[in-house]
Amino acid sequence: MALKIGVVGAGGIARGAHFPNLVKKQQSGEIEFAGISDVNGEAAAAAASEFGAARSMTDYRELLPLVDAIMICIPTHLHAEIAVAALREGKSVFCEKPLARTMEQADAMIEAQGSAALQVGFVRHFDAEWLAIRDAIQSGKIGKPVIWRHATAGFGPGAAWFNEDDKGGGPFLDGAIHNMDFALNLFGPAKRVFCNGRAMRQTSTAIDTGTVSIAFESDDELLLSWSWGLPATTGGDPLFDFLGSQGTITWPAENPTDTAGNKKFHIHLESGREEIFYPANAIEVAFTEQIDEFIAAAQGKITPRADGLKARETLRLALAVLQSGRSGQIVEL
């Protein structure tokens, strides 16, 4: 019998990433797309009609009896209530990142889990580009220690809640948490963080702009310079590279898709340059593989690689960044 999956939330990430994959899985007979719940009833009904879900409703509690598993795709501060209710009924849960807004909420979700699966949407665990970087670094290609630098700046997501402190927490809780999660898997445990943070936009109650240094017990480092506080249509020049004692990993300024459907990054060594290729559609494939893993986890076949306990550690790190940004002090982990 096909696994019955419902989705809570009919907004951006659900429409852009998850609904199309659920359509494919329903067409192949792997799942039954049982329903969509959203407090905006018109949005729920429109999504159900467009993507072939069996029904729509405004109350997630009406969805739970109809499904074996749910996907939670709503603002961060609302994750815990729905996840706890579902897990207590034995429903497996896929929860978009971050796991929750507070550690107390995260702990409640983990405590409620029981024998059901709890998977968190850290899609970079499936991304062939980021996995190729991981393999290069872990094989010692550029030596140790490694400094990972990522700078990005712009208006940020359109919905206001992302920059509300008690709801979304800003870019270091919602966006750069992908980097933190991947760095924990790449480098191991973090030992201290420092954040110089501020609110650039008058309407932001969260830290919407800042520079963060995260030091790891391995002596590797993650440097983040992020802003979701700039005026609309403006942005900064991006930076994404890795510096090691033996070389660097960078991306070419022009990186078109080649005839084989690949893009590339460069490994620069004293002996010369190497090119590493990855599929141009790596992130789209990653979202599909993430759904595949959730289906298998909900069926009890595997433990998801981004489970609740690992997501809890990532949340702890992100909250330490926010604590440092508010206090102006180094936070020891």
GUGUDO-30133 format. One line per 4 residues: their letters; for each residue x, y, z of N, C-alpha, C. Coordinates in steps of 0.05 Angstrom, whole numbers, plus 32768, in hexadecimal, padded with zeros to 4 digits. Atoms other than C-alpha are relative to their C-alpha. Layout:
BEGIN
A	X,Y,Z,X,Y,Z,X,Y,Z  ...;
***
This chain:
BEGIN
MALK	8011,7FE8,8000,8000,8000,8000,8012,8019,8000  7FF0,7FE7,8002,801B,8045,7FEE,7FFF,8010,8019  7FFE,7FEF,7FE9,8032,8072,8025,7FEF,8019,7FFC  8011,7FE9,8002,8000,80A9,8033,800E,8018,800D;
IGVV	7FF2,7FE8,7FF7,8022,80ED,8039,7FEF,8019,7FFD  800E,7FE6,8001,8003,8130,804A,8015,8016,8005  7FEE,7FE9,7FFC,8023,8175,804B,7FF2,8016,800F  800A,7FE9,7FF1,8019,81AD,807D,800F,8018,7FF5;
GAGG	7FF4,7FE9,800C,8026,81EE,8059,7FFF,7FFF,7FE2  8003,7FFF,801D,8018,8203,8011,8010,8017,7FF4  7FF0,7FE9,8009,804D,823A,800B,8018,7FF9,7FEF  7FEA,8000,8012,8090,8244,7FEA,800F,7FE6,7FFE;
IARG	7FF0,8018,8002,80BA,8207,7FFC,7FF0,7FE8,7FF8  8011,8016,8007,8080,81D8,7FF6,7FFA,8000,7FE1  8006,7FFD,801C,806D,81F2,7FB1,8019,7FFD,7FEF  7FE9,8000,8010,80B3,81FB,7F98,8010,7FE6,7FFF;
AHFP	7FEE,8017,7FFE,80D4,81BB,7FB0,7FF1,7FE6,8005  800B,8019,7FF7,80A5,8188,7FCF,7FE8,7FF6,7FF0  8018,8008,800F,8062,8188,7FAA,8007,7FF2,7FE6  7FFA,800E,8019,8081,8178,7F66,800B,7FE4,8003;
NLVK	7FF5,801B,7FFB,80A7,813D,7F83,7FEA,7FED,800A  8016,8011,7FF6,8069,8123,7FA7,7FEE,7FF8,7FE8  8010,8007,8018,8043,8126,7F64,800D,7FE9,7FF2  7FF2,8016,800E,8079,80FA,7F44,7FFD,7FE6,8010;
KQQS	8002,8019,7FF0,8077,80C9,7F7E,7FE4,7FF4,8000  801B,800B,8002,802C,80C4,7F7B,7FFB,7FF3,7FE5  8003,800C,801A,802E,80B8,7F31,800E,7FE5,7FFD  7FF1,8019,8001,8060,8080,7F3B,7FF4,7FEB,8013;
GEIE	800D,8013,7FED,8034,8060,7F71,800E,7FFD,801A  7FF1,8003,7FE7,8066,806A,7FA9,7FF2,800B,8018  800F,7FF3,7FEA,8039,8097,7FD2,7FE4,8007,7FF6  801A,7FF3,8005,7FF3,80B2,7FD7,8002,801C,800C;
FAGI	7FFF,7FE4,7FF7,7FF2,80FE,7FDB,7FE5,8005,800D  801A,8002,7FF3,7FBC,80FE,8010,7FF3,801B,8006  800D,7FE7,7FFB,7FB2,8148,801D,8014,8016,8007  7FF0,7FE8,7FFA,7FCC,818F,8029,7FF0,8010,8014;
SDVN	800C,7FEF,7FEC,7FBD,81B8,8067,800E,801B,8000  7FF5,7FE5,7FFE,7FC7,8204,806A,7FEB,8012,800D  8013,7FEE,7FF3,7FA8,8239,8095,7FF2,8012,7FEB  800D,7FF2,8017,7F9A,825D,8053,7FF2,7FEA,7FEF;
GEAA	800F,8015,800E,7F63,8230,8039,8000,8001,7FE2  7FFF,7FFD,801D,7F64,824D,7FF3,801B,7FF6,7FF5  7FE6,8009,8008,7FAF,823F,7FEE,8002,7FE2,8001  8000,801D,7FFE,7FA5,81F8,8006,7FF0,7FF3,7FEA;
AAAA	8011,800C,8015,7F6D,81EA,7FD6,800D,8003,7FE4  7FF4,7FFB,801A,7F92,8209,7F9B,8018,7FED,7FFC  7FE9,8012,8002,7FD1,81DF,7FAA,7FF6,7FE4,7FFC  800A,801C,8003,7FA8,819F,7FB2,7FF6,7FFB,7FE4;
SEFG	800A,8003,801B,7F87,81AB,7F6F,8017,7FFF,7FEC  7FEA,7FFE,8013,7FC8,81BD,7F4B,8012,7FE7,8001  7FEC,8016,7FFD,7FF2,8184,7F68,7FF4,7FE5,8005  800D,801A,7FFE,7FBF,814D,7F6E,7FFE,7FF3,801B;
AARS	8005,800B,7FE5,7FB8,8146,7FB9,7FE2,7FFA,8003  801B,800A,7FFF,7F79,8122,7FCD,7FED,8014,800D  8012,7FED,7FF3,7F5D,8159,7FFA,8011,8017,800C  7FF3,7FEA,7FF2,7F6C,819A,801D,7FF0,8008,8018;
MTDY	800D,7FF7,7FE7,7F5C,81B8,8061,8011,8016,800C  7FF2,7FEA,7FF3,7F6F,81F2,808E,800C,7FF7,801B  7FF6,8009,7FE6,7F7C,81CA,80CE,8010,7FE6,7FFC  7FEF,8018,8003,7FB6,8199,80CF,7FF6,7FE8,800F;
RELL	800B,8017,7FF0,7F92,816F,8103,7FED,7FEF,7FF0  8011,800F,8012,7F61,815B,80CD,8010,7FEE,7FED  7FEF,800F,8013,7F9B,8142,80A2,800C,7FE7,800D  7FF0,8016,7FF3,7FBD,8115,80D6,7FF2,7FE4,7FFD;
PLVD	800C,801B,8002,7F89,80DC,80D5,8001,7FF4,7FE4  8000,8009,801C,7F8F,80D8,8089,801A,7FF7,7FF6  7FE5,8004,800A,7FDA,80CE,8084,8010,7FEC,8011  7FEB,800F,7FF1,8014,80A1,8097,8017,8012,8007;
AIMI	7FE9,7FEE,7FFC,8045,80DB,8094,7FF8,801C,7FF6  8005,7FE5,8008,8045,8126,808E,801B,800F,7FFB  7FEA,7FEE,8006,8073,815C,8073,7FF8,801B,800B  8006,7FE6,7FF4,8076,819D,809B,8010,8016,7FF2;
CIPT	7FF4,7FEC,8011,8084,81D9,806E,7FF4,801C,8007  800C,7FE7,7FF6,806F,8215,8098,8015,800F,8011  7FEC,7FF1,7FF1,8092,824B,80C1,800B,7FF1,8018  7FF0,800F,7FED,80C6,8232,80F2,7FF3,7FFD,801B;
HLHA	800A,8000,7FE5,80A4,8245,8133,7FE7,7FEE,8003  8018,8011,7FFF,8067,821A,8120,8007,7FE2,7FFC  7FF9,801C,8005,808E,81D9,8112,7FF8,7FEE,8017  8001,8012,7FE9,808D,81BC,8158,7FE3,7FF6,8006;
EIAV	801B,8008,7FF9,8042,81BC,8166,7FF6,7FEA,7FED  800B,8013,8014,8031,8197,8125,8010,7FE6,8001  7FF0,8018,8000,806C,8167,8128,7FFA,7FEF,8018  8006,8010,7FE8,805E,8153,8170,7FE5,7FF2,7FFD;
AALR	801B,800C,8004,8014,8147,8160,8002,7FE8,7FED  7FFE,8016,8013,8026,811C,8124,8010,7FE9,800B  7FEE,8015,7FF6,805E,80F5,8145,7FF2,7FF0,8016  800F,800E,7FEB,8032,80E5,8181,7FEB,7FED,7FF5;
EGKS	8013,8012,800D,8001,80C5,8151,800E,7FEB,7FEF  7FF0,8013,800F,8039,809C,8132,8004,8007,7FE3  7FFB,7FF8,801C,803D,80C4,80F2,801D,8009,7FFD  7FE5,7FF6,8005,8082,80CE,80D5,7FFF,801C,7FF6;
VFCE	8000,7FE3,8006,8096,8116,80CB,8019,8008,7FF1  7FEB,7FF1,800D,80C0,813B,8099,7FFC,801D,8007  8003,7FE5,7FF7,80CD,8180,80B5,8015,8011,7FF1  7FEC,7FEF,800D,80EC,81B8,808D,8012,800C,8015;
KPLA	7FED,7FF4,7FEE,812A,81D7,80AB,7FF9,801C,8007  7FF4,800F,7FEA,8138,81EF,80DF,7FEC,7FF0,800F  8012,8012,7FF2,811C,81BB,810D,7FEA,8010,800F  8013,7FF1,7FEF,80FB,81EF,813B,800C,801B,8005;
RTME	7FF6,7FE5,7FF9,8102,8236,8155,8010,8000,801A  7FF3,8001,7FE6,8119,8222,819B,8009,7FE4,8006  7FF7,801B,7FF8,813E,81E8,81BB,7FE9,7FF2,800F  8017,800D,7FF3,8100,81DB,81E6,7FED,7FF4,7FEC;
QADA	8012,800B,8015,80D6,81D2,81A8,800D,7FE7,7FF3  7FF2,8016,800C,810B,81A5,8189,7FFF,7FE7,8012  8000,8017,7FEE,810F,8179,81C7,7FE4,7FF4,8002  801C,800B,8000,80C3,8172,81C8,7FFB,7FEF,7FE8;
MIEA	8003,8010,8018,80C5,8159,8181,800E,7FE5,8002  7FF1,8019,7FFD,80FB,8126,818F,7FF4,7FEE,8014  800D,8010,7FEB,80D9,810F,81CE,7FE7,7FF2,7FF6  8019,800B,800B,8098,8103,81A7,8004,7FEB,7FEA;
QGSA	7FFC,800F,8018,80B9,80DC,8170,7FF8,7FE3,8001  8006,801C,7FFE,80B1,8095,8188,800C,7FF0,7FE9  7FF6,8011,8015,80B8,8062,814F,7FFD,800C,7FE4  8004,7FF3,801A,80A4,8093,8118,801B,800D,7FF7;
ALQV	7FE8,7FF3,800B,80D8,80B3,80EA,7FFD,801E,8003  7FFF,7FE3,8000,80ED,80FC,80F3,8018,8008,7FEF  7FEC,7FF8,8013,8113,8119,80B8,7FFE,801F,7FFD  7FFF,7FE3,8002,8129,8162,80B1,800B,8008,7FE4;
GFVR	7FFA,7FF9,801C,8130,8187,806E,801B,800C,7FFB  7FE5,7FF7,8007,817B,818F,806A,8008,7FF3,7FE5  7FFE,800C,801B,817B,8182,801F,801C,7FFE,7FF6  7FE4,8001,800A,81C6,818E,8016,800D,7FE5,8006;
HFDA	7FF5,801B,7FFC,81D2,8148,8031,7FFC,7FEE,7FE8  8006,800F,8019,81B8,8131,7FED,800B,800E,7FE7  7FF8,7FEF,8016,81D8,8167,7FC2,801B,7FF7,7FF6  7FE7,800B,800C,820D,814A,7F93,8016,8015,8000;
EWLA	7FEB,7FEC,8000,8231,818D,7F91,800E,8002,801B  7FF5,7FFE,7FE5,823A,8194,7FDC,800D,7FE5,8009  7FF4,801A,7FF9,8248,8149,7FE3,801B,7FFD,7FF2  7FE6,8001,800E,8280,814F,7FAF,8015,8011,800F;
IRDA	7FEE,7FEF,7FF0,829E,8188,7FD9,8008,7FF1,8019  7FF9,8010,7FE8,8299,815D,8018,8014,7FEA,7FFA  7FED,8016,8007,82BC,8123,7FF5,801C,800A,7FFC  7FE6,7FF4,8006,82F4,8150,7FDD,800E,8008,801A;
IQSG	7FF4,7FF6,7FE7,82FF,816E,8022,8007,7FE8,8012  7FFA,8016,7FEE,82FA,812D,8048,8016,7FED,7FF6  7FEA,800F,800B,832B,810C,8019,801B,800E,8003  7FE7,7FF1,7FFB,835E,8141,802C,800A,8010,7FE8;
KIGK	7FF7,7FF3,8018,8361,8162,7FE8,800D,801B,8005  7FF5,7FE6,7FFC,836C,81A8,8002,800D,8003,801C  7FF3,8000,7FE6,838A,8195,8046,7FEE,8009,8016  800E,7FF8,7FE8,8377,81A9,808C,8011,8016,800E;
PVIW	801D,7FFC,7FFC,835E,81D4,80AD,7FF3,800D,7FE7  800F,7FF4,8016,8328,81EE,807E,7FEF,8017,800A  8011,7FE9,7FFA,8306,8232,807F,7FEB,8001,7FE9  8016,7FFE,8013,82C2,8232,805C,7FF4,801B,8003;
RHAT	800A,7FE4,8000,82AC,8278,8048,7FE7,8002,7FEE  8019,7FFC,8010,8265,8289,8032,7FF5,801C,8007  800C,7FE6,7FFE,824D,82D0,8027,7FE9,8003,7FEC  8017,7FFC,8011,8209,82E1,800B,7FEF,8017,800C;
AGFG	8010,7FEA,7FF5,81DB,831E,8011,7FEB,8008,7FEC  8016,7FF7,8011,8199,8336,7FF7,7FE7,8006,8011  8019,7FFA,7FF2,8150,8344,800A,7FF8,7FE8,8011  8009,8018,7FF1,8145,82FC,8021,7FE5,7FF7,7FF7;
PGAA	801B,800B,8007,8104,82D4,801F,7FEB,8016,8002  8015,7FEB,8001,80C5,82FC,8011,7FEF,8001,8019  8011,8000,7FE9,809D,82E7,804E,800D,800D,8018  7FF5,7FF0,7FEA,80A6,8314,808A,800A,7FEF,8017;
WFNE	7FFA,800F,7FE8,80A9,82DC,80BD,801D,7FF6,8001  7FE4,8009,8001,80EF,82C7,80A6,8012,8012,8011  7FF0,7FED,7FF1,810B,8306,80C6,7FF3,8009,801A  800C,7FFC,7FE6,80DF,8304,8104,800E,7FED,8014;
DDKG	7FEE,8010,7FEE,810A,82EC,813F,7FF1,7FE8,800C  800D,8016,7FF2,80D5,82C2,8161,7FF3,7FEC,7FED  800D,8012,8014,80BD,82A1,8120,8015,7FF2,7FEF  7FEC,800B,8012,80F5,8298,80ED,801C,8002,8009;
GGPF	7FE5,7FFD,7FF4,8132,82B2,8111,8015,800C,7FEE  7FED,7FF3,8012,8153,82D2,80D4,8011,7FEC,7FF1  7FF1,8012,8012,8186,82B6,80A3,8012,7FEC,800E  7FED,8013,7FF3,81B4,8295,80D6,7FF1,7FE9,800E;
LDGA	8010,8017,7FF7,817B,826A,80EF,7FF3,7FF1,7FE9  800F,800D,8016,8157,825D,80AE,8011,7FF9,7FE7  7FF1,8004,8019,8188,8264,8074,801B,7FF3,8003  7FE4,8009,7FFC,81D0,825B,808B,8001,7FE6,8011;
IHNM	8001,8019,7FF1,81B9,8220,80B5,8007,7FE8,7FEF  7FF6,8016,8013,81C6,81F5,8077,801E,7FFE,8003  7FE3,8000,7FFE,820F,8209,807C,8009,7FF4,801B  7FF9,800A,7FE5,8211,81FB,80C7,7FFC,7FE2,8002;
DFAL	8006,801D,7FFF,81F1,81B7,80BF,8015,7FF1,7FF0  7FED,800E,8011,8220,81A4,8086,801C,8001,800D  7FE6,7FFD,7FF3,825D,81BE,80AC,8003,7FED,8018  7FFF,8013,7FEA,824B,8194,80E9,8006,7FE3,7FF6;
NLFG	7FFB,801A,800C,824B,8157,80BC,801C,7FFE,7FF3  7FE6,7FFF,800D,828A,816D,8097,8017,8002,8013  7FEA,7FFA,7FEE,82B4,8186,80D1,7FFE,7FF3,801B  8004,800A,7FE5,8296,8167,810F,7FF6,8015,8013;
PAKR	800D,7FEE,7FED,8280,818A,814F,800D,801C,7FFF  7FF7,7FE4,7FFE,8284,81D6,8155,8008,8005,801D  7FF7,7FFA,7FE4,82A8,81F3,8192,7FF9,801D,8008  8007,7FE5,7FF8,8299,823E,8190,7FF6,8010,7FE7;
VFCN	800A,7FEF,8015,8274,8273,8168,8002,801D,8008  8002,7FE4,7FFB,8276,82BE,8161,7FF1,800C,7FE9  8010,7FF2,8014,8243,82E9,813C,7FFF,801E,8005  8004,7FE3,7FFF,8245,8333,812E,7FE7,8005,7FEF;
GRAM	8019,7FFF,800E,81FC,833C,811C,7FF0,801A,8006  8010,7FE8,7FFE,81C9,8373,8112,7FE7,7FFC,7FEF  8018,7FFF,8012,8185,8383,80F3,8004,8018,7FEE  7FFD,7FEB,8013,818F,83AB,80B4,7FE5,800C,7FF8;
RQTS	801B,7FF7,8009,8145,83B0,80A2,7FF0,8007,8019  800F,7FF6,7FE9,8119,83D8,80D1,7FEB,7FED,800A  8015,8012,7FF8,80E3,83A3,80D1,800A,7FE5,800B  7FF5,8019,7FF7,8112,836A,80E4,8002,8000,801F;
TAID	7FFB,8003,7FE3,810E,8353,812C,8016,7FEB,8004  7FEA,8014,7FFF,8141,831B,811D,8019,800E,7FF6  7FE7,7FF8,800C,818A,8324,810D,7FFE,7FF9,7FE2  8003,8006,801C,8184,832B,80C2,801A,8003,7FF0;
TGTV	7FE6,7FFB,800D,81CD,833C,80B2,8016,7FFB,8014  7FEA,8004,7FEE,820E,8325,80D0,8017,7FF0,7FF5  7FE8,8010,8006,8252,8304,80CE,8005,7FEC,8017  7FFF,8015,7FEC,825C,82C2,80F2,801A,7FF0,7FFB;
SIAF	7FE9,8013,8000,829A,8299,8103,7FF9,7FE8,8012  8005,8018,7FF1,828F,8251,8119,801A,7FEF,8000  7FE7,8010,7FFE,82CD,822B,8132,7FF8,7FE4,8009  8006,801C,7FFB,82CB,81DF,8133,8017,7FF3,8010;
ESDD	7FEC,800E,7FF1,82F0,81AF,8160,8017,7FF5,7FEE  7FEC,800A,8014,8315,8197,8121,8013,8016,7FF7  7FF2,7FE8,8008,8332,81DE,811A,7FF8,800B,7FE5  800C,7FF5,8018,8309,81E9,80DB,7FEE,8018,8008;
ELLL	8010,7FE9,7FF9,82E0,8228,80D6,7FEB,8006,7FEA  8015,7FF7,8013,829F,8240,80B5,7FFC,801E,8004  8004,7FE3,7FFF,829B,828A,80A5,7FE7,8007,7FEF  8019,7FF9,800D,8256,82A6,8093,7FFC,801E,8001;
SWSW	8008,7FE4,8001,8245,82EC,807C,7FE6,8001,7FF0  801B,8002,800C,81FA,82EE,806E,7FEF,8018,8006  8014,7FEC,7FFB,81C4,8322,8066,7FE6,7FFA,7FF2  801B,7FFF,800C,817A,831F,805B,7FF3,801B,8006;
GLPA	800A,7FE6,7FF8,8174,8369,806A,8004,8016,7FEC  7FFB,7FEB,8014,8184,838D,802A,7FE6,8008,7FF2  8017,7FF8,800F,8153,83B5,8000,7FFA,7FED,7FE9  8008,8011,8017,812C,838F,7FCB,800F,8007,7FE7;
TTGG	7FF2,7FFE,8019,8150,8384,7F89,801E,8006,8004  7FE4,7FFC,7FFC,8194,838F,7FAA,800D,7FE7,800C  7FF2,8017,7FF5,81C9,835D,7FBF,801E,8004,8000  7FE3,7FFF,8000,8212,8351,7FCD,800C,7FEA,7FEE;
DPLF	7FF2,8015,800F,8245,8329,7FA6,8003,7FE7,8011  7FFE,8018,7FF0,8244,82E0,7FBD,801C,7FF6,8002  7FE6,800E,7FFC,827F,82B9,7FD8,7FFA,7FE4,800B  8004,801B,7FF7,8282,826E,7FE1,8019,7FF1,7FF9;
DFLG	7FE8,800E,8006,82C5,824C,7FE7,800B,7FF2,8019  7FF4,800F,7FEA,82F1,821F,8012,801F,8004,7FFE  7FE3,7FFB,7FFF,8339,822F,8027,800C,7FEA,8012  7FF2,8014,7FF0,8367,81F7,803E,801E,8004,7FFF;
SQGT	7FE3,7FFD,7FFF,83B1,81F0,804F,800E,7FF8,7FE7  7FF4,800A,8019,83BE,81CE,800C,7FF3,800B,7FE7  800D,7FF6,8018,838F,81F3,7FDE,7FE4,800C,8006  801A,7FF4,7FFD,834A,8210,7FD2,7FEC,7FF3,7FED;
ITWP	8016,8008,8012,8306,81FF,7FB4,7FF1,8019,7FF9  800E,7FE8,8009,82E6,8235,7F8A,7FEE,7FF9,7FE9  8012,8003,8017,82B1,823E,7F53,8009,8014,7FEA  7FF9,7FEE,8015,82C0,825C,7F0F,7FEB,8017,7FFE;
AENP	8012,7FE9,8003,82A2,82A1,7F02,7FEA,7FFA,7FEC  8014,8009,8014,827F,8285,7EC5,7FFF,7FE2,8003  8002,801D,7FFB,8264,823F,7ED3,7FE8,7FF5,7FF1  8016,800A,8010,8236,822B,7E9A,7FFD,7FE1,8002;
TDTA	8005,801D,8001,8217,81E6,7E96,800D,7FF5,7FE6  7FF3,800B,8018,8241,81BA,7E67,7FED,7FED,7FF1  8011,8011,8011,8227,818A,7E32,7FF7,7FE7,800E  8007,8018,7FF1,8225,8152,7E65,7FEC,8007,8017;
GNKK	8012,7FF7,7FEB,81F7,817B,7E93,800D,8005,801A  7FF1,7FFB,7FE7,822D,818B,7EC6,800A,801C,8003  7FF1,7FE9,7FF9,824A,81C6,7EE9,801A,7FF7,800E  7FE7,8008,7FF4,828D,81C8,7F0D,8009,8013,8015;
FHIH	7FF1,7FEE,7FEF,82B7,81E3,7F45,801E,7FF8,7FFD  7FE3,8004,8004,8303,81E9,7F47,800D,7FFB,801B  7FEE,8004,7FEA,8335,81CD,7F77,801C,800A,7FF8  7FE7,7FF4,8006,8374,81F8,7F76,8016,7FF5,8013;
LESG	7FEA,800B,7FF1,83B4,81D5,7F8D,801A,800C,7FF6  7FE6,7FF7,8009,83FD,81E7,7F89,8008,7FF2,7FE6  7FF9,8010,8017,8403,81B1,7F54,7FEF,8007,7FE7  8011,7FF9,8017,83CC,81CF,7F29,7FE2,8000,8008;
REEI	801D,7FFE,7FFB,8380,81D3,7F23,7FF2,7FE6,7FF7  8012,8016,8007,834D,819A,7F24,7FE4,800A,7FFD  801D,7FF9,8003,8305,819E,7F0D,7FEF,7FE9,800A  8013,8013,7FF5,82CE,817B,7F32,7FE4,8006,7FF4;
FYPA	801A,7FFC,800D,828C,8172,7F0D,7FE9,7FF6,8011  8018,8008,7FF2,8247,816D,7F2A,7FE8,8007,7FEE  8017,7FFB,8011,8201,816B,7F0A,7FF5,801C,8004  800B,7FE4,7FFE,81E5,81B0,7EFA,7FE5,8000,800F;
NAIE	8019,8002,7FF2,81A2,8198,7F16,8002,7FF2,801B  7FFA,800F,7FE7,81C1,817E,7F56,7FEB,8006,8016  8012,7FFA,7FEA,8192,81A3,7F85,7FE4,7FF5,7FFB  801A,800C,8006,8153,818C,7F60,8000,7FE2,8006;
VAFT	7FFD,801D,7FFA,816B,8144,7F64,8000,7FFB,801E  7FFE,8002,7FE3,817B,814F,7FAD,7FE4,8000,800E  801B,7FFF,7FF5,8133,8161,7FBD,7FF1,7FE6,7FFB  800D,8019,8006,811B,8122,7F9A,800B,7FEA,8012;
EQID	7FF3,8015,7FEF,814D,80F6,7FC0,7FF8,8003,801D  8009,7FFB,7FE4,8138,8117,8001,7FE4,7FF4,8005  801B,800C,7FFE,80EF,8103,7FF5,8002,7FE2,8000  7FFD,801D,8001,8106,80BD,7FE3,8009,7FF5,801B;
EFIA	7FF7,8009,7FE5,812A,80B8,8026,7FEA,8002,8014  8016,7FFE,7FED,80ED,80D1,804C,7FEC,7FEA,7FFC  8012,8016,8005,80C1,809E,802B,800B,7FE6,800C  7FF3,8018,7FF4,80F2,8066,803E,8001,8001,801E;
AAQG	7FFF,7FFE,7FE3,80F9,8081,8084,7FE4,7FFC,800C  801B,8003,7FF6,80AE,8086,808E,7FF6,7FE3,7FFE  8006,801C,8003,80A9,803E,8077,8010,7FEE,8013  7FEF,800F,7FEC,80DB,802A,80AD,8018,7FF2,7FF4;
KITP	7FEA,800E,800D,8111,8015,807C,801B,800C,8007  7FE6,7FF2,7FFA,8147,8048,808F,7FFC,8015,8015  8000,7FE8,7FEF,815A,807E,80C0,800A,8017,7FEF  7FF8,7FEA,8011,815D,80C1,809D,801B,800C,8008;
RADG	7FE6,7FF5,7FF9,81A2,80E1,8099,7FFE,801B,800E  8005,7FE7,7FF1,8186,8124,80B1,7FE9,7FFB,8013  8016,8007,7FED,815F,810B,80ED,7FFD,8015,8015  8006,7FEC,7FEC,8144,8130,8129,8018,8006,8012;
LKAR	7FEA,7FFB,7FEE,8181,8127,8155,8016,8010,7FF3  7FEC,7FF1,800E,81B1,8141,8121,7FF6,801D,7FFB  800C,7FE5,8005,8182,817B,8111,8000,8010,801A  7FFF,7FF2,7FE6,8180,818B,815B,801C,800C,8005;
ETLR	7FE5,7FF5,7FFC,81CC,8194,815D,8004,8018,7FED  7FFE,7FE9,8012,81C8,81C2,8120,7FF1,8018,800B  8010,7FEA,7FF4,8191,81EB,8142,8010,800C,8017  7FF1,7FF6,7FE9,81BC,81F0,8181,8016,8013,7FF7;
LALA	7FEA,7FEF,800B,81F5,820D,8157,7FF4,801A,7FF5  800C,7FE8,800B,81C8,823E,8133,7FF6,8013,8016  8009,7FF0,7FEA,81AA,8256,8174,8017,800D,800F  7FE8,7FF5,7FF4,81F0,8260,8190,8009,8018,7FEF;
VLQS	7FF9,7FEA,8011,81FE,828D,8154,7FEE,8018,8007  8012,7FEA,7FF9,81C0,82B7,8164,8006,800B,801C  7FF8,7FF7,7FE5,81D4,82B9,81AE,8018,8012,7FFF  7FE8,7FF0,8002,8218,82D3,819B,7FFA,801B,7FF2;
GRSG	8007,7FE8,800E,81FA,8306,816B,7FF1,8014,8012  800E,7FEF,7FEE,81CD,8321,81A2,8012,800B,8016  7FEF,7FF9,7FE9,8202,8322,81D9,801A,800E,7FF8  7FE6,7FF5,8008,823F,8336,81B0,8017,7FF0,800C;
QIVE	7FEC,8010,7FF3,8264,82FE,81D4,8005,7FE6,7FF1  7FFB,801B,800A,8286,82BE,81BE,7FEF,7FEC,8011  800F,8014,7FF2,825A,8282,81CF,800F,7FE5,7FFD  7FF3,801A,8000,827E,8242,81E3,7FEC,7FEA,7FFF;
L	8013,8017,8002,825E,8200,81D0,800B,7FE8,800E;
***
